Structures are given as C-alpha cells and as structure tokens.
Amino acid sequence: MEGSLYILYHRIFHPKSGFDGMGSRVSRYECIGYLSSRLDHIRTRSEGPEYFLQLLDPEDIYRFPEGILHLLKGEGVASWQHDEALCPLLGCKVIVSGILEEDCMEVESIELVDDYHVHDADV
C-alpha cells in the first residue's frame, strides 16, 4: 500500500513542487538567463545590490513580468552586502534553481553555463 501511495503522490504533484516542513506549498524552479544587479535602497543605511536574472527561455519570459526574475540574497546576507555566491557570476549566463515565491526566487544553487560574459562582448 505504501508504494502505491508514493506513486499516487508523485502523479498528483508536479515533480518540482511539494510541501515545506510547515505544510505550506512551495515550488522548486530552474531557469536560465543572464545575472545582473543594480544598486537599491539608495541614500539609506541599507544601500546595496539587488540581483536579477534576465530570462532566456520564452516560457519563463511570459510567466514573469518583463522577463526578469528577482533573486533573493542568501541567508545571513544583509541588504548592504554583496552575496558571495552571486557576485562573481554577474554578467554571466547561468542556470539558477531554487524556491519560487511569486516574482522572486530564493536561490538554492547557481552554476555557470559557459564562459561568455556580457562585458567581454563590449570590448
């Protein structure tokens, strides 16, 4: 009986979604795009970078406003600090996976797709 419940569970729920420990529905998502940042909270004590992903997949572009996904900084990173995982990959084509919450993503993993940098093309 337990095996059939397991199969039934995976047929009902999308493979990238499930429930967190508190019983709330979470959605795991993976997308590809160019990582960028901008300065936010200007002229305040919490002035610092905000990170965004310019999406490349047409399905993702229609799902999110203007084809841009806001990326949340890692746990323990203050609003005025650079995220050590995201900062080195700015301007790079990356694959990001994490937990999706409306129009932003809590990043679980990020990896470089290739060595192409946006800034290298300008030279």
SETORVEX-503818 format. One record per residue (C-alpha): chain; x, y, z. Coordinates in nm, 4 decimals, decimal comma. Layout:
BEGIN
{site 'A'; {X; Y; Z}}
...
//
This chain:
BEGIN
{site 'A'; {0,0000; 0,0000; 0,0000}}
{site 'A'; {0,2821; 0,2429; 0,0812}}
{site 'A'; {0,4343; 0,2026; -0,2655}}
{site 'A'; {0,1066; 0,2848; -0,4401}}
{site 'A'; {0,0594; 0,5950; -0,2212}}
{site 'A'; {0,4093; 0,7072; -0,3165}}
{site 'A'; {0,3306; 0,6694; -0,6893}}
{site 'A'; {-0,0047; 0,8451; -0,6461}}
{site 'A'; {0,1651; 1,1331; -0,4625}}
{site 'A'; {0,4146; 1,1852; -0,7465}}
{site 'A'; {0,1415; 1,1745; -1,0111}}
{site 'A'; {-0,0670; 1,4399; -0,8352}}
{site 'A'; {0,2102; 1,6886; -0,7585}}
{site 'A'; {0,4458; 1,8454; -1,0107}}
{site 'A'; {0,7957; 1,6966; -0,9736}}
{site 'A'; {0,9459; 2,0369; -0,8897}}
{site 'A'; {0,6893; 2,1280; -0,6264}}
{site 'A'; {0,5883; 1,9910; -0,2883}}
{site 'A'; {0,5424; 2,0982; 0,0713}}
{site 'A'; {0,7863; 2,2521; 0,3158}}
{site 'A'; {0,8089; 2,1373; 0,6780}}
{site 'A'; {0,5294; 2,3732; 0,7868}}
{site 'A'; {0,2719; 2,2336; 0,5407}}
{site 'A'; {0,2913; 2,5295; 0,3014}}
{site 'A'; {0,3131; 2,4603; -0,0705}}
{site 'A'; {0,6491; 2,5525; -0,2237}}
{site 'A'; {0,7557; 2,5482; -0,5856}}
{site 'A'; {1,1050; 2,4484; -0,6908}}
{site 'A'; {1,2044; 2,6070; -1,0178}}
{site 'A'; {1,5004; 2,6077; -1,2542}}
{site 'A'; {1,5679; 2,8692; -1,5210}}
{site 'A'; {1,8456; 3,0034; -1,7409}}
{site 'A'; {1,9463; 3,3625; -1,8067}}
{site 'A'; {2,1982; 3,6423; -1,7563}}
{site 'A'; {2,2727; 3,7520; -1,4000}}
{site 'A'; {2,2706; 4,1262; -1,3336}}
{site 'A'; {2,2459; 4,3644; -1,0402}}
{site 'A'; {2,1539; 4,7217; -0,9581}}
{site 'A'; {2,2025; 4,9437; -0,6577}}
{site 'A'; {1,8925; 4,9573; -0,4376}}
{site 'A'; {1,7849; 5,1490; -0,1262}}
{site 'A'; {1,9942; 5,4470; -0,2376}}
{site 'A'; {2,0785; 5,7070; 0,0296}}
{site 'A'; {1,9876; 5,4773; 0,3169}}
{site 'A'; {2,1971; 5,2692; 0,5551}}
{site 'A'; {2,0866; 4,9554; 0,3747}}
{site 'A'; {2,2083; 5,0698; 0,0292}}
{site 'A'; {2,3321; 4,7665; -0,1573}}
{site 'A'; {2,2949; 4,5429; -0,4606}}
{site 'A'; {1,9774; 4,3702; -0,5769}}
{site 'A'; {2,0220; 4,0714; -0,8072}}
{site 'A'; {1,8129; 3,9881; -1,1141}}
{site 'A'; {1,8034; 3,7195; -1,3801}}
{site 'A'; {1,7244; 3,8257; -1,7373}}
{site 'A'; {1,5408; 3,5153; -1,8572}}
{site 'A'; {1,6148; 3,3466; -2,1909}}
{site 'A'; {1,3513; 3,0716; -2,2148}}
{site 'A'; {1,0335; 3,2008; -2,3889}}
{site 'A'; {0,8079; 3,0153; -2,1428}}
{site 'A'; {0,9796; 3,1878; -1,8496}}
{site 'A'; {0,9571; 3,5282; -2,0191}}
{site 'A'; {0,5780; 3,5037; -2,0447}}
{site 'A'; {0,5464; 3,3821; -1,6875}}
{site 'A'; {0,7311; 3,6718; -1,5207}}
{site 'A'; {0,6778; 4,0447; -1,5783}}
{site 'A'; {0,9167; 4,1873; -1,8380}}
{site 'A'; {1,1087; 3,8559; -1,8470}}
{site 'A'; {1,3046; 3,9433; -1,5330}}
{site 'A'; {1,3211; 3,7348; -1,2162}}
{site 'A'; {1,4266; 3,8923; -0,8856}}
{site 'A'; {1,6767; 3,6779; -0,6923}}
{site 'A'; {1,6843; 3,6866; -0,3140}}
{site 'A'; {2,0216; 3,7030; -0,1408}}
{site 'A'; {2,1449; 3,4064; 0,0582}}
{site 'A'; {2,0518; 3,3548; 0,4187}}
{site 'A'; {2,2539; 3,5739; 0,6515}}
{site 'A'; {2,3477; 3,8289; 0,3821}}
{site 'A'; {2,2443; 4,1810; 0,4831}}
{site 'A'; {2,0856; 4,4168; 0,2308}}
{site 'A'; {2,4022; 4,6297; 0,2032}}
{site 'A'; {2,6358; 4,3322; 0,1472}}
{site 'A'; {2,7291; 4,1533; -0,1735}}
{site 'A'; {2,6190; 3,7911; -0,1996}}
{site 'A'; {2,9376; 3,5827; -0,2272}}
{site 'A'; {2,7652; 3,3193; -0,4444}}
{site 'A'; {2,6019; 3,5618; -0,6897}}
{site 'A'; {2,8549; 3,8463; -0,7179}}
{site 'A'; {3,1331; 3,6566; -0,9070}}
{site 'A'; {2,8824; 3,5470; -1,1741}}
{site 'A'; {2,7482; 3,8936; -1,2631}}
{site 'A'; {2,7174; 3,9353; -1,6398}}
{site 'A'; {2,7362; 3,5600; -1,6957}}
{site 'A'; {2,4922; 3,3140; -1,8449}}
{site 'A'; {2,3818; 3,0914; -1,5545}}
{site 'A'; {2,1343; 2,8230; -1,4541}}
{site 'A'; {1,9602; 2,9052; -1,1272}}
{site 'A'; {1,7447; 2,6696; -0,9248}}
{site 'A'; {1,5587; 2,7426; -0,6070}}
{site 'A'; {1,2261; 2,8037; -0,4395}}
{site 'A'; {0,9893; 3,0297; -0,6302}}
{site 'A'; {0,7781; 3,2814; -0,4378}}
{site 'A'; {0,5555; 3,4901; -0,6691}}
{site 'A'; {0,8022; 3,7021; -0,8730}}
{site 'A'; {1,1218; 3,6260; -0,6794}}
{site 'A'; {1,3377; 3,3203; -0,6180}}
{site 'A'; {1,5271; 3,2023; -0,3130}}
{site 'A'; {1,8431; 3,0670; -0,4752}}
{site 'A'; {1,9491; 2,7140; -0,3781}}
{site 'A'; {2,2116; 2,6613; -0,6483}}
{site 'A'; {2,3647; 2,8587; -0,9318}}
{site 'A'; {2,6070; 2,7394; -1,1976}}
{site 'A'; {2,7845; 2,8932; -1,4941}}
{site 'A'; {2,6582; 2,7777; -1,8343}}
{site 'A'; {2,9618; 2,8827; -2,0371}}
{site 'A'; {3,2479; 3,1320; -2,0255}}
{site 'A'; {3,0587; 3,4038; -2,2166}}
{site 'A'; {3,0415; 3,7319; -2,0234}}
{site 'A'; {2,8235; 4,0229; -2,1328}}
{site 'A'; {3,1061; 4,2660; -2,0563}}
{site 'A'; {3,3510; 4,0774; -2,2835}}
{site 'A'; {3,1256; 4,1420; -2,5850}}
{site 'A'; {3,1523; 4,5198; -2,5353}}
{site 'A'; {3,5309; 4,5222; -2,5750}}
//
